[in-house]
Amino acid sequence: MRQDTLLAQAGARRDPATGAISMPVYPSAAFQHPALGQSTGFDYSRTSNPTRLALEETVAALEKAAGASAFASGLAAIDAVMRLFRSGEVIVVSEDMYGGTIRLFEKFGKSAGLEFLYVDTSKADLVAEALEKPGVRGLFVELPTNPMLRVADIAALGKLVHEKNILFVVDNTFLTAASCRPLDLGADIVLYSATKYLGGHNDLIAGIVASRTPELCENVAFVQNAVGAILGPFESWLLLRSLKTLSLRLSRHGENALKVAEFLQDHPRIRNLRYPGLPADPGHAVLARQAGTFGGVISFEVESREAVERILASVRVFMFAESLGAAESLITFPVAQTHADMDAKTRERVGLTDSLIRLSIGLEDPDDLIADLASALEA
Ligand SMILES: Cc1ncc(COP(=O)(O)O)c(C=O)c1O
């Protein structure tokens, strides 16, 4: 089945006993065994649960992956992937990633003996150089990066790791399979904060890992069961329901974001505007080759931190909150929120200043969003 058909029928045809079109929620911790040595396929819900399995199989089909595992949050998904590496191994990572991912790597990855090399992964030559360092076993890229929206060329990086013993992981939270499929471009693992576009309604926290090979799937599922940070059946159902509208939502997020970015691009108070959907954006051409839509996240600078504070206090349609990827448009101040834990030197190097604003463009009428920004920028 094609992608939109898979999405529209997410969770359907899975309950032959009743013919339920909407996948039922199975809030059962354990499952009765027919006899000793026999199983219905489900034993204990940490290991596998019918509602979670419906979600995992749907995502695996969307990603053309060998399998997928659903976690309690995006960070739990990243933590599970981090546990595939062994002490002494080195992972090359995007330097301007989501602050929580950097915190996880620095606080827990390092104490497990892992080493992280931070590079600008939008520059394939810098990645190639880093991959030559001794002990490198992983490449972890955010596409595009949060919040600087730098775009890595996944196909080019896929060629760099090809036939090397390097696990290539892409955090595709900002685009989803409805726009880009990193496994097709040479990645081994694609992962998500499903809290964002996959969920899409600001009403759940979830994470997903989908892998190219059965062996990787088995290893991730082992961590999922052994560590236990699973997605519960209710959230699994909610996420399945959200998937039905994923490609519709992604298209509208992209259309709205482009209109807002075009407005901001001509505004005299805006500097360093980043939106890869704009032809003038440095990441545009690369992303256009590998993605169908450009997502709904925009970042830009104004003249000062005081100006940011005035804008945050003035918006009436945007809400000041720290997430992205859902129906409601949000405005975020990364230095004080999502990236508060990033050290000052790194922030300076990647351009994450205290006059930077991140917008997550939702599904509202774009004219209301533009009018709101226009009046907040006048305040
Ligand atoms: C790109 C990216 N990856 C991972 C995460 C972490 O996901 P969660 O908040 O669902 O744990 C986030 C959260 O903002 C994110 O933006």
The ligand as a Gaussian input file, in Angstrom:
#p B3LYP/6-31G(d) Opt

LIG

0 1
 C       14.606000      16.857000      17.555000
 C       14.166000      16.327000      18.888000
 N       14.523000      15.085000      19.266000
 C       14.165000      14.582000      20.462000
 C       13.432000      15.314000      21.372000
 C       13.054000      14.721000      22.693000
 O       11.756000      14.240000      22.647000
 P       10.745000      14.116000      23.895000
 O       10.505000      15.520000      24.384000
 O        9.539000      13.463000      23.308000
 O       11.425000      13.285000      24.917000
 C       13.023000      16.602000      21.019000
 C       12.221000      17.397000      21.968000
 O       11.984000      18.570000      21.765000
 C       13.404000      17.132000      19.750000
 O       13.066000      18.372000      19.367000

